[in-house]
Amino acid sequence: MTSLDNNTAIKDYLPKRLYNIPEAARYLGRTVCAVREMLWAGKIPFVKDGRRIHLDRCDMDRFIESHKTANHF
């Protein structure tokens, strides 16, 4: 691969925006069941395409930020 090919590959890379439930579970550090419970409870929004459910990375990041705490144990 030449440096031109390498630069083109970097420019053409699009970061993943939508994650299926198992991928979202890995991203959030939770189990698949825990993520499903979060969805059913309305704690995090999701995108539904037919029977497929996807979570937006931006929504997951927002969920993480909104649940941070500065309390010490």
C-alpha positions, -999 to +999 in steps of 0.1 A: +000+000+000+014+034-010+012+065+012-014+078-012-036+047-007-031+050+031-042+087+031-072+079+010-082+050+034-080+074+064-101+101+046-127+075+035-131+060+071-165+069+086-168+062+123-197+039+132-228+059+144-254+032+151-248+001+172-269-030+176-277-041+211-247-065+216-223-038+203-240-011+225-236-034+255-198-037+248-196+001+243-215+008+276-198-020+295-231-036+303-247-069+295-271-073+266-300-079+291-291-047+310-291-027+277-325-042+268-339-032+302-325+003+297-344+005+264-376-008+278-374+016+308-369+045+284-335+054+298-319+057+264-335+064+230-331+040+201-336+038+164-360+011+151-358-001+115-383-028+111-375-053+137-339-041+141-330-019+170-299+004+170-285+028+195-270+060+185-234+065+197-242+102+205-272+091+227-250+066+245-223+092+251-250+116+264-263+089+288-228+083+301-222+120+307-256+125+324-249+097+348-215+108+359-211+117+395-184+134+416-194+117+448-168+097+466-174+064+482 
